[in-house]
């Protein structure tokens, strides 16, 4: 179908991964086959369709993939000028705690590592920012945890980072990523000393030589948003992506990921596990076979 090929090209331009595009196209193909007037649908029509899907599928991943695909279909129609309104942009699936992880919005390990390729005017600031970003993309730390880290929390002899506990997260010891050894060593022993303007044990200091704040972390990440213009890039989605990648890309056991993420409950970690695309298709096809 020529339209599906055009939609595929549109999704590719929007920066979605091949897996996500494949999954979205599968859903859109079924949607168009079973809803020939979909191009004219209003909010209520899409809501009725999603209500049916919510009743059919227990898995939140599958339901979110379906809704995500429908939104992209209507994004496409708006983009090419066929429609000037979007019938379901504000439609969201509710959950008991409204804490479902929208997996198709997360970033792969390869995408996250692009954040390290920064262009900075000053070498010392570049090194500092790379260390900060590495703590986000390799250890999955929160902005608050990075702000609280001290120099003594970096154990070069053991290659381990110590992360304090907080109200929400447990304390933990996390291994250096191989790419962090040289980076941390040069930052702690050279760059940080040059940047430092006040007496502090805080690990990451800003360009004024004082301890960074959560707002500073958010700002630094915001400068990389042009890499992913249609995605929600911030420290929270980076952490969610890292945890999801530990489970789904690297296939680290869930109990180990729970410890690495600092989750107090295994059920929190379980929310990051994807339903494999083939399994999603099987569930969708069970109710709406193409033949």
C-alpha angles and dihedrals in degrees: 000000000000093000092057090052090053091048089051090054090048092051090048091052089051089061101248119155121254090250093053092046091050092050094046093049091051091054094043091050091056092043093053093044093053096036109045092174094051092119088068098041121136128208093274092052092054091042091053090050092050092045088058091049093049089056092048101047128052094185112093092204091061093047092049092049090053094049092043091053093050091050091052091049091056091041086058093050090051091046094055092043098248089121132023094197134056114223098199110023091116095041112114134173114240123216132192092266098014088237102119113140111235096218098189089062094058129097130246121234089254092053093048092052089059086072089070093063095084128162109219131172094221123048095214092054091046090054092048092050092047091053090049092049091046090058088054099045101035104033098025093228123172120242088250093054092051091052090052096049117114130202090250089059089072110083107192094178093058097028090233135132119211116216119195121229121251138188091279105027136050124237117260147173114232128191120240114255109241090247091056102062097079092034095053093041094053092043097048097041101035119009098041092051091052093047096044115109101162137036108270139137092210110127100219118048126181133235090278090056095248130115114284123241133218088258089057091054091049091049094051091052091045090061088066095054093102086070089066106022096171097042133082103246116182137121091273096054090043091055091046089050093050093051092046090049092050088057103035107026101032096028093221110174113266094238090055092047089052089058094044092050094045093235113163092205129046089218088067091056092045090064089070096059113106124221102235113254092240089054091048090052091048091053092047093045090050089070101026110030115185092224 
